[in-house]
Amino acid sequence: MNAEADWWRTFFEGLFVEGWLQAIPEAQTRAEAEFIEKTLRLPSNGRVLDAPCGGGRHSLALAARGYRVSAIDISAQFLKAARASADEKQLAIDWHQGDMQQLPWRREFDGAFCFGNSFGYFDDAGNAAYLRAVAAGLKDGGRFLLDYPAAAEPLIFTFQERSWYEFGDLLYLRAGRYDHFSGRIYVEHTFLRGSQREKKSVTQRVYTYREVVRLLEQAGFGDVEAYASTAGEPFHFRAKGLLLAATKRGS
């Protein structure tokens, strides 16, 4: 159950993308978009960055609320689906394909967010580079919201070595382990649909609450707030999720 260091370059394609696009109910997306909007304190018609955006469900919800959205993802398959949804809903979103560690924007956004457990894919230097890239794209005083359920504290109460799920006609099997030496989880994903079968391995860094707050501070953020869920519940030790909101400090 090993994963290549750059597993994320090729993971987001095929059956995983097809399954994920139908996995999240609309009510959940709506609740998350409301939390993002409220927590980022976005001004009317403000600019917001979704990095990485996946299939763009949050970008679409925020664009429908009148915000100017830029979104980036490495997956061509995810972006194709996102563009199709935007066209169908007649929403103007600035889509980009690229590496989330190398964001091209400078001081342009009122807010930014990373949702969908998309933080911690890289080594420590790469994870820090991502946070610095987000900070560089924000205006002074801009807010960043990080969804990080793989943090050490919630992982204690949620991690399962084996589990399985159904997404429509797709069966998803998950087998994972935690390596305390590297501070990472290693997960083997198996996707089944009829005679189709895909098996992929991933790894993700597990930081403690304090460690990820320190990374945010080193990237140029301050005034960190922590929540247990999108209901706005304050973070606590037995929380099953961690959402961190931080403000970019002035230069």
N, C-alpha and C positions, 0 to 999 in steps of 0.2 A: 504494500500500500504506500508506495513512494510517489512523489509528484515532481515533475521538472520545475526548476526555479522559475521559468517563464511559462508555466502552464496556462496562465490567463490569456496568452496570445491566441490560443486555438480552442479554448474550452467553450466559448460562447457561440456555438453553432450547432446545427443538427437538431436532434431530438430534445436536448435541454432547452433550447430557445423555444421550440414549438410548445413544450410543456409549460414553461414559465409564462408564456404569453396568455395562457388560459388558466393559470393557477390562482391569481389574486382576484378576489371579488371586487366589483365596482365600489361597494360600500367601504371597503378597506382603503382603496385608493382615495376616495373622497375624504375620509377621516384623516388620512395622512396629509393630504394637500391642505386641509384646513389647519392642521397643526404646523405645517411648514410656513404657511402664510402668516399665522399668528406669531410664531416664535421668531421668525426672521424680521418681523415688524416692517414689512415691505411698504414703501410709499406707493400711492396710486400710480399706476403705469410704470412701476419700477422695473429695473433689469435684474434678472435672476439667472444663476448658473446651476445646471443639473449635471453633476460629474461624479460618476458615470451615470448615464441615463437609461441603459438597458433598452427596453421596449418603449420608453418615453411616457409611461402612464402618468407620472407626476408632472412632467413638462406639459402634457396635453391638458391636465386639470388646471394648472396655473395659467396657461395661455388663455383658457376659456374664461378665466377670472379677470382678464385684462392686463396681465403682466407680460413684459417682453422677455422671452425665454431663449437662452442659448443652451444647447445640450450637446454633450460629447460622449462617445462610447467607442470602444475598439472593435465591436462586433458589427460587421456589415449586415448580417442577418437581422439583428435587433434593429438597426437603423432603417433598414428597408421596411420593416413592419411599422416603425414609428412614423416614418414619412407618409406611409399609406394611410395611417389613422389620422394624421394631421390634415392630409388632403381631403379625406372623407368629411372631416369636421370643419373644414375651411379655416384652419388655424395656422397662423404664420409663426413658425419656430425656426430658429437658426441652428440647424443640425450640423454636427462635425464628426468625422471619424478620426480617432487618434488616441494616443496614450494619455491617461489621466495624470501621469507624472510630469507631463510636459504641456501644460495648458498655455495657449498663446495670448491670453488676455492680460491687460495691465490696467488696474484701477478703473474698471468699467462697471462693476456690478454692485447693486445695493445689498444683495444677499446671494448665498450659494448653499447647496446642500448635497449630501452624499447619503442616499438611502439604499435599502435592499441588502444590508450586510456586505457592502462592497469595499470596506476598509480592511487593511492588513494583509493584502495579497502578496506584497513585495517583501524584500528584506528590510531591515530597520532603516537603512539609508533611503530606500525607495519610498517607504511609507512617509518618512519625514519630508522627502522631496515633493510628494503629493500635497501635503498640508501647506508647504511653502508656496507651491504653485497656486493653490486656492487663495491664499492670503494676497499674493501678488495681483490676482484678478479682481480683488475687492477694493472698493473705495474705502478710505479711512472711516471707521465707524460701521462698516458693513458687517453683517452677521453671517455666521456659518453654522449649519446644523448637520451633525454627524450621527448617523444611525449605526451603532456598533454593538449588536447583541453577542458578538464573539469575544467581548471583554471577559476577563477572568471571573469577575464576580457573578454575572448572570450565567456564564457557562457552567458554573458549579451546579446550578439547579436545572439546566436545560439540556446538557450534553447527553446524548444517547449513542452508544457504540453502534447500534443497528436500529434502523427504522425504515418504514416504507410508506409510500403515498400514491394516490391515484389522481392524475390530472386528465379528466376526460377519458380518452382511450389509451392514455400513456401510464405505464407503471414505473415508479421511480423507487429504487432501492438505495439506501445510504448506509455505508459502513465506515466508522471513523475511530480514530485513536488520538490521544493527546500525548505529545512528547515533551516532558518537563525540561529536558536538557536544552532543546531549541526554543521552547516557549511557543510551540506551534501545534495546531491540530492538522491531522492528515486524514483526508476523507476520500473514499472511493465511491463514485457515483455510477450506478448502472441504470440505464433507461431502456425500457422494453415496450415495443408496440408490435403486436403480432409476431412476425418472424424477424423484425428489426431489433437490433441490440447494439447499444453503445455503452462503453465503459470508459470512464475518465477519472483521473485522480487529481486532487487539488490540495493545497496547503494554505493556511492562514495564520498570521501572527496573533497570539493571544496576549494582549497587554492588560495590566491591571488598570483600574480607574485612575489611580495616581499617575501611572506611566503615560497614558494617553493624554491626560490633562497637561502633563509636562511637555509632551510633543506639540500640543497646540500652543502652549506658551512660547516654546522655542521657535515656532513658525511665525510668531508675531500676533498671537491672539491673547485676549484677556477676558475678564469678567465671565468666566465659564459657569454655565448653569447645567444641571444634570437632571434628567427625567427618566422615569421607569417605563413610560409608555406614551403614546400619542394622546392619551387622556389627560396628560399634564401632571400626573402623579410624580412627586419628587423621587429621585433615585434613592434606593435603600439596598441593604445587603442582600436581601432575598428577592430582589427584582429580577424578572425574567428578560429584561432588555435594558439597554443603556442608550440614551440619546443625549448628546452634548451640544449645547448652543454656546457659541463664543463670539466675541466682537473683535474685529481687527483694530489693533492699536494704531494711533496716528504715527506717521513717520517722523 
